[in-house]
Amino acid sequence: MMEIFFFLMLIVSFFIYWCVSEKTGLQLGIVVSLSMWAVSMYIHFGKDVFPRLDFSWVIIALLFILFILLRGKIEALILLGGSRVYIISAAAVSFLMILNRPSFEYVLPGGLLMGLSLGYFLNKRFLGFKSADTLQKKGAVKYLMLLMRFVLGIAVLSLIVYRVEKIIQRIAENQNIELYAFLCCVVVSLWISFAAPWFFIKLRLAGTEKNDDGKKE
Protein backbone atom coordinates (compact mmCIF):
# COMPACT_ATOMS: atom_id res chain seq x y z
CA MET A 1 0.00 0.00 0.00
CA MET A 2 2.76 2.45 0.95
CA GLU A 3 4.78 1.66 -2.18
CA ILE A 4 1.71 2.30 -4.37
CA PHE A 5 1.15 5.64 -2.64
CA PHE A 6 4.74 6.76 -3.25
CA PHE A 7 4.60 5.60 -6.88
CA LEU A 8 1.37 7.52 -7.55
CA MET A 9 2.70 10.65 -5.86
CA LEU A 10 5.87 10.52 -7.96
CA ILE A 11 3.76 10.24 -11.12
CA VAL A 12 1.71 13.24 -9.95
CA SER A 13 4.88 15.25 -9.31
CA PHE A 14 6.21 14.40 -12.80
CA PHE A 15 2.92 15.51 -14.35
CA ILE A 16 3.05 18.81 -12.44
CA TYR A 17 6.70 19.32 -13.43
CA TRP A 18 6.07 18.75 -17.14
CA CYS A 19 2.60 20.28 -17.51
CA VAL A 20 1.72 22.72 -14.71
CA SER A 21 4.61 24.23 -12.74
CA GLU A 22 8.20 23.01 -12.91
CA LYS A 23 9.07 24.52 -9.52
CA THR A 24 6.10 22.97 -7.71
CA GLY A 25 6.68 19.63 -9.43
CA LEU A 26 10.32 19.59 -8.37
CA GLN A 27 9.46 20.49 -4.77
CA LEU A 28 6.75 17.84 -4.60
CA GLY A 29 9.09 15.21 -6.06
CA ILE A 30 11.71 16.06 -3.43
CA VAL A 31 9.14 15.82 -0.63
CA VAL A 32 8.01 12.41 -1.90
CA SER A 33 11.65 11.25 -1.98
CA LEU A 34 12.24 12.50 1.56
CA SER A 35 9.01 10.79 2.67
CA MET A 36 10.23 7.48 1.20
CA TRP A 37 13.48 7.89 3.12
CA ALA A 38 11.80 8.89 6.39
CA VAL A 39 9.32 6.00 6.28
CA SER A 40 12.17 3.55 5.56
CA MET A 41 14.05 4.93 8.56
CA TYR A 42 10.97 4.47 10.73
CA ILE A 43 10.37 0.92 9.50
CA HIS A 44 13.99 -0.07 10.24
CA PHE A 45 14.37 1.69 13.59
CA GLY A 46 11.04 3.04 14.86
CA LYS A 47 9.22 -0.28 14.81
CA ASP A 48 11.44 -1.47 17.66
CA VAL A 49 10.37 1.51 19.76
CA PHE A 50 6.67 1.48 18.79
CA PRO A 51 6.02 -2.15 17.77
CA ARG A 52 2.22 -1.83 17.82
CA LEU A 53 1.88 1.58 16.20
CA ASP A 54 2.34 2.61 12.59
CA PHE A 55 3.46 6.22 12.30
CA SER A 56 4.25 6.02 8.57
CA TRP A 57 1.27 8.11 7.50
CA VAL A 58 1.95 10.61 10.29
CA ILE A 59 5.51 11.06 9.01
CA ILE A 60 4.27 11.60 5.45
CA ALA A 61 1.60 14.08 6.62
CA LEU A 62 4.13 16.10 8.64
CA LEU A 63 6.57 16.29 5.72
CA PHE A 64 3.81 17.48 3.38
CA ILE A 65 2.71 20.12 5.91
CA LEU A 66 6.32 21.35 6.15
CA PHE A 67 6.46 21.36 2.34
CA ILE A 68 3.41 23.63 2.16
CA LEU A 69 4.70 25.98 4.87
CA LEU A 70 8.41 26.19 4.06
CA ARG A 71 8.95 25.32 0.39
CA GLY A 72 9.63 28.89 -0.75
CA LYS A 73 11.71 29.86 2.29
CA ILE A 74 14.10 26.92 2.09
CA GLU A 75 14.67 27.39 -1.64
CA ALA A 76 15.27 31.13 -1.22
CA LEU A 77 17.78 30.45 1.55
CA ILE A 78 19.74 27.95 -0.56
CA LEU A 79 19.71 30.12 -3.67
CA LEU A 80 21.20 33.03 -1.73
CA GLY A 81 24.58 31.33 -2.10
CA GLY A 82 24.24 30.87 -5.85
CA SER A 83 24.41 27.78 -8.03
CA ARG A 84 27.43 26.30 -6.27
CA VAL A 85 25.67 26.27 -2.89
CA TYR A 86 22.56 24.80 -4.53
CA ILE A 87 24.46 21.84 -6.03
CA ILE A 88 26.54 21.23 -2.90
CA SER A 89 23.40 21.31 -0.73
CA ALA A 90 21.63 18.78 -2.95
CA ALA A 91 24.65 16.47 -2.98
CA ALA A 92 25.16 16.78 0.81
CA VAL A 93 21.53 15.96 1.64
CA SER A 94 21.56 13.00 -0.78
CA PHE A 95 24.82 11.71 0.75
CA LEU A 96 23.49 12.05 4.31
CA MET A 97 20.35 10.12 3.34
CA ILE A 98 22.38 7.03 2.39
CA LEU A 99 25.27 7.43 4.85
CA ASN A 100 23.59 5.64 7.76
CA ARG A 101 22.43 2.59 5.82
CA PRO A 102 23.51 2.18 2.15
CA SER A 103 20.70 -0.18 1.11
CA PHE A 104 18.05 0.00 -1.62
CA GLU A 105 15.53 1.68 0.70
CA TYR A 106 17.87 4.65 1.03
CA VAL A 107 19.76 4.85 -2.27
CA LEU A 108 16.52 5.08 -4.28
CA PRO A 109 15.16 8.29 -2.67
CA GLY A 110 18.72 9.64 -2.33
CA GLY A 111 19.36 9.16 -6.04
CA LEU A 112 15.99 10.65 -6.97
CA LEU A 113 16.67 13.75 -4.87
CA MET A 114 20.15 14.21 -6.33
CA GLY A 115 19.01 13.80 -9.93
CA LEU A 116 15.92 16.00 -9.61
CA SER A 117 17.89 18.80 -7.99
CA LEU A 118 20.75 18.66 -10.51
CA GLY A 119 18.39 18.38 -13.48
CA TYR A 120 16.31 21.33 -12.32
CA PHE A 121 19.47 23.43 -12.01
CA LEU A 122 20.57 22.45 -15.55
CA ASN A 123 17.07 23.17 -16.80
CA LYS A 124 17.01 26.70 -15.38
CA ARG A 125 20.61 27.36 -16.43
CA PHE A 126 20.51 26.13 -20.02
CA LEU A 127 16.92 25.45 -21.16
CA GLY A 128 14.52 27.88 -19.54
CA PHE A 129 11.71 25.30 -19.92
CA LYS A 130 8.34 26.55 -18.68
CA SER A 131 5.78 23.92 -17.75
CA ALA A 132 2.72 26.03 -18.50
CA ASP A 133 4.04 27.28 -21.85
CA THR A 134 2.56 25.42 -24.82
CA LEU A 135 3.64 27.66 -27.69
CA GLN A 136 0.70 30.00 -27.02
CA LYS A 137 -1.84 27.35 -28.05
CA LYS A 138 -5.35 27.46 -26.67
CA GLY A 139 -8.33 25.19 -26.16
CA ALA A 140 -8.15 21.51 -27.11
CA VAL A 141 -4.78 21.92 -28.87
CA LYS A 142 -3.16 23.16 -25.67
CA TYR A 143 -4.42 20.22 -23.61
CA LEU A 144 -3.51 17.77 -26.35
CA MET A 145 0.08 19.05 -26.27
CA LEU A 146 0.18 18.73 -22.48
CA LEU A 147 -1.14 15.17 -22.76
CA MET A 148 1.50 14.35 -25.39
CA ARG A 149 4.23 15.66 -23.07
CA PHE A 150 3.09 13.43 -20.25
CA VAL A 151 2.57 10.31 -22.38
CA LEU A 152 5.95 10.68 -24.13
CA GLY A 153 7.69 11.43 -20.83
CA ILE A 154 6.24 8.39 -19.08
CA ALA A 155 6.86 6.12 -22.10
CA VAL A 156 10.57 6.97 -22.26
CA LEU A 157 10.81 6.83 -18.46
CA SER A 158 9.34 3.31 -18.52
CA LEU A 159 11.91 2.22 -21.13
CA ILE A 160 14.76 3.66 -19.04
CA VAL A 161 13.52 1.95 -15.86
CA TYR A 162 13.12 -1.34 -17.77
CA ARG A 163 16.70 -1.19 -19.06
CA VAL A 164 18.03 -0.13 -15.66
CA GLU A 165 16.30 -3.07 -14.00
CA LYS A 166 17.85 -5.48 -16.53
CA ILE A 167 21.31 -4.03 -15.86
CA ILE A 168 20.94 -4.25 -12.07
CA GLN A 169 19.75 -7.87 -12.29
CA ARG A 170 23.05 -8.80 -13.95
CA ILE A 171 25.16 -7.27 -11.20
CA ALA A 172 26.31 -9.57 -8.42
CA GLU A 173 25.32 -8.46 -4.92
CA ASN A 174 28.96 -8.22 -3.85
CA GLN A 175 29.85 -5.73 -6.61
CA ASN A 176 28.56 -2.45 -5.16
CA ILE A 177 25.03 -3.04 -6.45
CA GLU A 178 23.73 -0.22 -4.22
CA LEU A 179 26.09 2.23 -5.95
CA TYR A 180 24.79 1.17 -9.36
CA ALA A 181 21.21 1.55 -8.12
CA PHE A 182 21.99 5.06 -6.84
CA LEU A 183 23.55 6.12 -10.15
CA CYS A 184 20.63 4.63 -12.09
CA CYS A 185 18.17 6.63 -9.98
CA VAL A 186 20.18 9.77 -10.72
CA VAL A 187 19.97 9.02 -14.47
CA VAL A 188 16.22 8.35 -14.27
CA SER A 189 15.53 11.59 -12.41
CA LEU A 190 17.79 13.54 -14.81
CA TRP A 191 15.49 12.40 -17.60
CA ILE A 192 12.52 13.71 -15.62
CA SER A 193 13.99 17.07 -14.69
CA PHE A 194 16.25 17.95 -17.65
CA ALA A 195 16.28 15.59 -20.64
CA ALA A 196 12.49 15.35 -21.00
CA PRO A 197 12.02 19.15 -21.03
CA TRP A 198 14.80 19.39 -23.66
CA PHE A 199 13.02 16.69 -25.66
CA PHE A 200 9.70 18.57 -25.45
CA ILE A 201 11.33 21.79 -26.67
CA LYS A 202 12.94 20.02 -29.64
CA LEU A 203 9.57 18.49 -30.57
CA ARG A 204 7.95 21.93 -30.31
CA LEU A 205 5.69 20.71 -27.51
CA ALA A 206 7.05 23.46 -25.27
CA GLY A 207 8.72 26.83 -25.46
CA THR A 208 11.38 28.52 -23.34
CA GLU A 209 11.32 31.42 -20.97
CA LYS A 210 12.74 34.40 -22.89
CA ASN A 211 13.02 38.10 -22.42
CA ASP A 212 12.38 40.78 -25.02
CA ASP A 213 15.80 40.28 -26.61
CA GLY A 214 15.04 36.61 -27.26
CA LYS A 215 17.55 35.37 -24.67
CA LYS A 216 16.84 33.07 -21.76
CA GLU A 217 16.39 34.87 -18.48
C-alpha positions as CSV (number, residue, x, y, z in Angstrom):
1,M,0.0,0.0,0.0
2,M,2.8,2.4,1.0
3,E,4.8,1.7,-2.2
4,I,1.7,2.3,-4.4
5,F,1.2,5.6,-2.6
6,F,4.7,6.8,-3.2
7,F,4.6,5.6,-6.9
8,L,1.4,7.5,-7.5
9,M,2.7,10.7,-5.9
10,L,5.9,10.5,-8.0
11,I,3.8,10.2,-11.1
12,V,1.7,13.2,-9.9
13,S,4.9,15.2,-9.3
14,F,6.2,14.4,-12.8
15,F,2.9,15.5,-14.3
16,I,3.0,18.8,-12.4
17,Y,6.7,19.3,-13.4
18,W,6.1,18.7,-17.1
19,C,2.6,20.3,-17.5
20,V,1.7,22.7,-14.7
21,S,4.6,24.2,-12.7
22,E,8.2,23.0,-12.9
23,K,9.1,24.5,-9.5
24,T,6.1,23.0,-7.7
25,G,6.7,19.6,-9.4
26,L,10.3,19.6,-8.4
27,Q,9.5,20.5,-4.8
28,L,6.7,17.8,-4.6
29,G,9.1,15.2,-6.1
30,I,11.7,16.1,-3.4
31,V,9.1,15.8,-0.6
32,V,8.0,12.4,-1.9
33,S,11.7,11.2,-2.0
34,L,12.2,12.5,1.6
35,S,9.0,10.8,2.7
36,M,10.2,7.5,1.2
37,W,13.5,7.9,3.1
38,A,11.8,8.9,6.4
39,V,9.3,6.0,6.3
40,S,12.2,3.6,5.6
41,M,14.0,4.9,8.6
42,Y,11.0,4.5,10.7
43,I,10.4,0.9,9.5
44,H,14.0,-0.1,10.2
45,F,14.4,1.7,13.6
46,G,11.0,3.0,14.9
47,K,9.2,-0.3,14.8
48,D,11.4,-1.5,17.7
49,V,10.4,1.5,19.8
50,F,6.7,1.5,18.8
51,P,6.0,-2.1,17.8
52,R,2.2,-1.8,17.8
53,L,1.9,1.6,16.2
54,D,2.3,2.6,12.6
55,F,3.5,6.2,12.3
56,S,4.2,6.0,8.6
57,W,1.3,8.1,7.5
58,V,1.9,10.6,10.3
59,I,5.5,11.1,9.0
60,I,4.3,11.6,5.4
61,A,1.6,14.1,6.6
62,L,4.1,16.1,8.6
63,L,6.6,16.3,5.7
64,F,3.8,17.5,3.4
65,I,2.7,20.1,5.9
66,L,6.3,21.3,6.2
67,F,6.5,21.4,2.3
68,I,3.4,23.6,2.2
69,L,4.7,26.0,4.9
70,L,8.4,26.2,4.1
71,R,9.0,25.3,0.4
72,G,9.6,28.9,-0.7
73,K,11.7,29.9,2.3
74,I,14.1,26.9,2.1
75,E,14.7,27.4,-1.6
76,A,15.3,31.1,-1.2
77,L,17.8,30.4,1.6
78,I,19.7,27.9,-0.6
79,L,19.7,30.1,-3.7
80,L,21.2,33.0,-1.7
81,G,24.6,31.3,-2.1
82,G,24.2,30.9,-5.8
83,S,24.4,27.8,-8.0
84,R,27.4,26.3,-6.3
85,V,25.7,26.3,-2.9
86,Y,22.6,24.8,-4.5
87,I,24.5,21.8,-6.0
88,I,26.5,21.2,-2.9
89,S,23.4,21.3,-0.7
90,A,21.6,18.8,-2.9
91,A,24.7,16.5,-3.0
92,A,25.2,16.8,0.8
93,V,21.5,16.0,1.6
94,S,21.6,13.0,-0.8
95,F,24.8,11.7,0.7
96,L,23.5,12.0,4.3
97,M,20.4,10.1,3.3
98,I,22.4,7.0,2.4
99,L,25.3,7.4,4.9
100,N,23.6,5.6,7.8
101,R,22.4,2.6,5.8
102,P,23.5,2.2,2.2
103,S,20.7,-0.2,1.1
104,F,18.0,0.0,-1.6
105,E,15.5,1.7,0.7
106,Y,17.9,4.7,1.0
107,V,19.8,4.8,-2.3
108,L,16.5,5.1,-4.3
109,P,15.2,8.3,-2.7
110,G,18.7,9.6,-2.3
111,G,19.4,9.2,-6.0
112,L,16.0,10.6,-7.0
113,L,16.7,13.7,-4.9
114,M,20.1,14.2,-6.3
115,G,19.0,13.8,-9.9
116,L,15.9,16.0,-9.6
117,S,17.9,18.8,-8.0
118,L,20.8,18.7,-10.5
119,G,18.4,18.4,-13.5
120,Y,16.3,21.3,-12.3
121,F,19.5,23.4,-12.0
122,L,20.6,22.5,-15.5
123,N,17.1,23.2,-16.8
124,K,17.0,26.7,-15.4
125,R,20.6,27.4,-16.4
126,F,20.5,26.1,-20.0
127,L,16.9,25.5,-21.2
128,G,14.5,27.9,-19.5
129,F,11.7,25.3,-19.9
130,K,8.3,26.6,-18.7
131,S,5.8,23.9,-17.7
132,A,2.7,26.0,-18.5
133,D,4.0,27.3,-21.9
134,T,2.6,25.4,-24.8
135,L,3.6,27.7,-27.7
136,Q,0.7,30.0,-27.0
137,K,-1.8,27.4,-28.1
138,K,-5.4,27.5,-26.7
139,G,-8.3,25.2,-26.2
140,A,-8.2,21.5,-27.1
141,V,-4.8,21.9,-28.9
142,K,-3.2,23.2,-25.7
143,Y,-4.4,20.2,-23.6
144,L,-3.5,17.8,-26.3
145,M,0.1,19.1,-26.3
146,L,0.2,18.7,-22.5
147,L,-1.1,15.2,-22.8
148,M,1.5,14.3,-25.4
149,R,4.2,15.7,-23.1
150,F,3.1,13.4,-20.2
151,V,2.6,10.3,-22.4
152,L,6.0,10.7,-24.1
153,G,7.7,11.4,-20.8
154,I,6.2,8.4,-19.1
155,A,6.9,6.1,-22.1
156,V,10.6,7.0,-22.3
157,L,10.8,6.8,-18.5
158,S,9.3,3.3,-18.5
159,L,11.9,2.2,-21.1
160,I,14.8,3.7,-19.0
161,V,13.5,2.0,-15.9
162,Y,13.1,-1.3,-17.8
163,R,16.7,-1.2,-19.1
164,V,18.0,-0.1,-15.7
165,E,16.3,-3.1,-14.0
166,K,17.8,-5.5,-16.5
167,I,21.3,-4.0,-15.9
168,I,20.9,-4.3,-12.1
169,Q,19.8,-7.9,-12.3
170,R,23.1,-8.8,-13.9
171,I,25.2,-7.3,-11.2
172,A,26.3,-9.6,-8.4
173,E,25.3,-8.5,-4.9
174,N,29.0,-8.2,-3.8
175,Q,29.8,-5.7,-6.6
176,N,28.6,-2.5,-5.2
177,I,25.0,-3.0,-6.4
178,E,23.7,-0.2,-4.2
179,L,26.1,2.2,-6.0
180,Y,24.8,1.2,-9.4
181,A,21.2,1.6,-8.1
182,F,22.0,5.1,-6.8
183,L,23.6,6.1,-10.2
184,C,20.6,4.6,-12.1
185,C,18.2,6.6,-10.0
186,V,20.2,9.8,-10.7
187,V,20.0,9.0,-14.5
188,V,16.2,8.3,-14.3
189,S,15.5,11.6,-12.4
190,L,17.8,13.5,-14.8
191,W,15.5,12.4,-17.6
192,I,12.5,13.7,-15.6
193,S,14.0,17.1,-14.7
194,F,16.2,17.9,-17.7
195,A,16.3,15.6,-20.6
196,A,12.5,15.3,-21.0
197,P,12.0,19.2,-21.0
198,W,14.8,19.4,-23.7
199,F,13.0,16.7,-25.7
200,F,9.7,18.6,-25.4
201,I,11.3,21.8,-26.7
202,K,12.9,20.0,-29.6
203,L,9.6,18.5,-30.6
204,R,8.0,21.9,-30.3
205,L,5.7,20.7,-27.5
206,A,7.0,23.5,-25.3
207,G,8.7,26.8,-25.5
208,T,11.4,28.5,-23.3
209,E,11.3,31.4,-21.0
210,K,12.7,34.4,-22.9
211,N,13.0,38.1,-22.4
212,D,12.4,40.8,-25.0
213,D,15.8,40.3,-26.6
214,G,15.0,36.6,-27.3
215,K,17.5,35.4,-24.7
216,K,16.8,33.1,-21.8
217,E,16.4,34.9,-18.5
